[in-house]
Amino acid sequence: MSHRLRLGVAVRRFHPYGGGERFLGRLLEALPEERFELHLFTTGRPPEGPWVHHRVPAFGWLPWGRFWGFGWAAARVVARHPVDLLYAHDAILGPVDLFRAGGGCHPAYRAAMAPAESTARRLWEAIRPRHRWMTAVERRCFLSARQVVVNSARVRREVCSRYGVARERVAVVYNGIDLARFDPARRAAARAAVATRFPEVAGRVRLLYVGSGFRRKGVDTLLRGLARVEPVVRDTLHLLVVGKEPRLARYRSLAARLGIGDRVTFTGPLGEVDELLLGCDGFCFPTRYEPFSNACLEALAAGLPVITTAANGVAERLAEGGGAVLADAEDVAGLAAAITEMADGEWRARHGARAREIAAGHTLEGYMATWESLLEGLAEGKQ
């Protein structure tokens, strides 16, 4: 680039908690200041950082405000503060140079959720205006963006088939991970710390789930799968369920009804989970829809074998070991069989070693370099 580039970033909310927001924060911090002048277009007040903040009005009090409202308002604010290159982290209703569809494809998400819903729930979701608004904003951004980035081949297929986006305009960039966060030398200390924090796991094989939004991520299926494991094996296991869930009491009740209340600990949301990952034995994530789970990638980096579903983009990296992939997210019997395999120490050792190898192919440095190259290429195309 021949001059310092004014890079605009449109994101509805910017806080340090969500996986997508953590990715964005790392990306913006990694971009060289001598090349990029950052302009952040977001609602609320973002944390302090190397950017100029342009506040976007929030319309959350309107039924359509969270999606159409942000998309409309962000485009208007950008028009008043022009930039050289606009990156949409969330869909907006205006010209976009690059759109990262980190949340996947909304119609595909709805199709994936339907099998787990009652007839009444499916009918209600089919007529809800919310889904039409989300799809309309998403379609507009997909079709108008010069470049679309997705984080799995599965999502690329969904975007191309459902919205008619040309395949050559959609790049697959798998997520990256900082391997140094999960130094194997820390594993013994982490195991001791986890046993102190959660004494119920001592002497048992420690299974871990991490993620908010339990229904989409299949926690009900996970509980049912654990309940189907033969008692002689199940008694050697303990499951830690970590994450924010407004209906947590419903899942506690389900575990009790299934007779596994003493085999499951619901921790609620926790801060950093690196120690938990290093201090556990296996990671279970039977999601119904997940473009590419950062939680699973972190588990792989920690050397944990992962049980997940083909609905998770991470499954594309598990073809040669590293865990088990269920073809059907509703396959409770298949999940029980996979958990039974995970109870075996030799299986865990073999797939855990492969897990770390897979994560090593997703370095954060390489990921950030790919993004910088994408942005520079788009900038050159506008000069």
SVG drawing of the C-alpha trace seen along z (x, -y; Angstrom):
<svg xmlns="http://www.w3.org/2000/svg" viewBox="-48 -13 55 65">
<polyline fill="none" stroke="black" stroke-width="0.4" points="0.0,0.0 1.3,-3.5 -0.4,-5.3 -1.9,-4.6 -5.2,-3.0 -8.4,-4.1 -9.9,-0.8 -13.5,-0.8 -14.8,2.1 -18.6,2.4 -19.5,4.6 -22.8,4.5 -21.3,5.0 -17.7,5.1 -16.8,6.6 -14.1,9.1 -16.4,12.1 -17.7,13.7 -15.4,15.8 -16.0,13.6 -15.3,10.5 -12.1,12.0 -11.0,12.8 -11.8,9.3 -9.9,7.7 -6.8,9.8 -7.0,9.0 -7.3,5.2 -4.4,5.2 -2.2,7.2 -2.7,4.9 0.4,2.6 -0.4,-1.0 1.9,-2.3 -0.4,-0.7 -3.9,-0.9 -5.8,-3.7 -8.7,-1.9 -12.2,-3.3 -14.7,-1.3 -18.4,-1.6 -20.4,0.0 -23.2,-0.5 -22.3,-1.3 -18.9,-2.1 -16.0,0.2 -13.0,0.8 -10.0,-1.5 -7.9,-0.5 -6.0,-1.7 -9.0,-3.0 -11.3,-5.9 -14.8,-5.1 -17.9,-6.1 -21.0,-5.3 -23.9,-3.6 -27.4,-4.2 -28.9,-1.1 -32.4,-0.1 -32.7,2.9 -36.0,1.7 -37.6,2.3 -38.5,5.9 -36.4,5.5 -33.7,3.2 -31.0,5.8 -30.6,6.8 -32.2,4.4 -31.7,1.5 -28.0,1.9 -27.5,2.7 -29.4,-0.5 -27.8,-2.8 -24.3,-1.5 -24.4,-2.2 -25.6,-5.8 -22.8,-6.5 -20.2,-5.1 -21.5,-7.4 -20.9,-10.4 -17.3,-9.1 -15.9,-7.7 -13.1,-5.1 -10.9,-3.6 -11.9,0.0 -14.9,1.3 -14.9,4.6 -18.3,5.8 -18.0,8.1 -21.8,8.0 -24.0,7.6 -24.9,4.0 -27.1,2.4 -24.5,0.6 -21.5,1.1 -18.9,3.5 -15.5,4.5 -15.2,7.5 -17.8,9.4 -16.8,12.1 -19.7,14.4 -18.5,15.7 -22.1,16.7 -22.6,18.8 -25.7,18.7 -29.0,18.0 -31.4,20.1 -29.0,23.1 -29.0,22.5 -32.8,22.6 -32.8,25.8 -30.3,27.4 -32.4,26.4 -35.8,27.6 -35.3,31.4 -34.9,30.7 -38.0,28.5 -41.6,29.4 -44.2,29.0 -45.6,25.9 -42.1,24.4 -41.3,25.0 -44.5,23.4 -43.8,20.4 -40.2,20.0 -41.4,20.3 -43.6,17.2 -41.5,15.1 -40.5,11.8 -37.1,11.9 -35.9,14.6 -37.0,12.8 -35.3,9.6 -32.1,11.5 -32.1,13.3 -32.8,10.1 -29.9,8.2 -27.6,11.1 -28.5,11.7 -27.9,8.0 -24.4,8.1 -23.4,11.4 -24.4,10.2 -22.9,6.7 -19.5,7.5 -16.5,7.6 -15.1,10.4 -16.8,12.8 -14.8,14.8 -16.2,17.8 -14.5,20.2 -15.4,23.6 -16.1,25.2 -19.5,26.2 -20.5,22.5 -19.2,21.7 -21.4,24.3 -24.4,22.9 -23.7,19.3 -23.3,20.2 -26.4,22.5 -28.8,20.4 -27.8,16.9 -26.4,17.5 -23.0,16.0 -20.3,16.9 -17.9,19.5 -14.8,17.5 -16.0,14.6 -16.0,16.7 -12.7,17.5 -12.4,20.1 -10.1,19.0 -10.1,21.4 -9.7,19.9 -6.3,19.6 -5.1,20.4 -2.2,19.3 -0.6,22.7 1.5,21.1 -1.6,20.7 -1.8,24.5 1.7,25.5 1.7,29.3 4.2,28.7 1.3,27.0 -1.0,30.1 -0.1,31.7 -0.6,28.4 -3.8,27.7 -5.2,31.2 -4.5,30.6 -6.1,27.2 -9.2,28.5 -9.5,31.3 -9.2,28.7 -11.8,26.5 -14.2,29.3 -13.5,32.2 -16.2,34.4 -13.9,35.0 -11.1,36.5 -10.4,40.1 -12.7,39.9 -12.3,39.3 -13.0,35.6 -15.3,34.6 -15.7,30.9 -18.2,28.8 -17.7,25.1 -20.2,22.8 -23.2,20.5 -26.5,21.2 -27.1,24.7 -30.0,25.6 -28.0,24.8 -24.9,26.5 -26.6,29.7 -26.3,29.9 -29.6,31.7 -28.2,34.3 -25.0,34.5 -26.9,35.3 -29.0,37.9 -25.9,39.5 -24.1,39.6 -27.2,41.3 -27.1,44.0 -23.5,45.0 -23.4,48.3 -23.3,47.7 -20.0,49.5 -18.4,47.0 -20.5,44.0 -19.4,44.3 -15.8,43.6 -16.8,40.3 -17.7,36.8 -18.9,34.0 -18.3,30.3 -20.7,28.1 -19.4,24.5 -21.3,21.6 -24.1,19.0 -27.6,20.3 -30.8,18.5 -32.7,21.8 -30.0,23.5 -32.5,24.9 -34.1,26.8 -30.9,28.6 -30.2,29.4 -33.7,30.9 -33.1,32.9 -29.8,34.4 -31.7,35.3 -34.5,37.0 -32.0,39.0 -30.3,40.2 -27.0,38.5 -27.2,35.6 -24.2,36.8 -22.2,37.2 -22.6,33.6 -21.5,30.3 -23.0,27.1 -20.5,24.4 -22.3,21.4 -20.2,18.9 -16.5,18.8 -13.7,16.4 -10.6,18.0 -11.0,21.7 -7.4,22.5 -6.7,24.2 -9.9,26.3 -9.0,27.5 -5.5,28.5 -6.9,30.1 -9.5,32.3 -9.4,35.5 -11.9,35.0 -14.1,32.3 -17.7,32.9 -19.5,30.5 -22.5,32.1 -23.6,28.9 -26.6,28.6 -25.0,25.7 -21.6,24.2 -19.6,22.6 -16.3,23.3 -16.1,23.7 -13.3,21.7 -13.9,23.8 -13.2,27.0 -10.0,25.5 -8.9,24.5 -9.6,28.0 -7.5,29.5 -4.7,27.1 -4.8,28.4 -4.4,31.9 -8.0,33.0 -9.8,35.3 -13.0,33.8 -16.4,35.3 -18.5,33.1 -20.9,33.3 -20.6,32.8 -22.6,29.5 -19.4,28.0 -16.8,26.7 -14.1,28.1 -15.2,31.5 -13.5,30.8 -10.2,31.0 -10.9,34.3 -10.9,36.6 -7.7,38.3 -8.2,38.4 -8.3,36.0 -11.6,37.2 -15.0,38.4 -17.5,36.8 -21.2,37.7 -23.0,37.4 -26.3,36.6 -26.5,34.1 -29.6,35.8 -27.9,39.3 -28.0,40.0 -26.9,43.6 -23.9,42.6 -22.9,40.0 -23.1,42.6 -20.8,44.9 -18.3,42.0 -18.3,41.1 -17.7,44.8 -14.7,44.7 -13.5,41.5 -13.5,43.3 -10.7,45.5 -7.2,44.2 -5.5,45.5 -8.1,44.0 -7.7,40.6 -3.9,40.8 -4.0,41.5 -6.5,38.9 -5.2,36.4 -1.8,36.4 -3.4,36.0 -5.5,33.1 -2.4,31.1 -1.0,31.7 -4.2,30.4 -4.1,27.3 -0.5,26.7 -1.7,26.2 -3.9,23.3 -1.3,20.8 -2.6,17.4 0.4,15.8 -0.5,17.5 -4.1,16.6 -3.4,12.9 -1.0,12.9 -3.8,14.2 -6.1,11.5 -3.6,8.8 -3.0,10.1 -6.7,10.1 -7.1,6.5 -4.1,5.3 -5.3,7.1 -8.7,5.4 -7.1,2.1 -4.8,2.4 -7.9,3.2 -9.5,-0.1 -6.5,-2.3"/>
</svg>
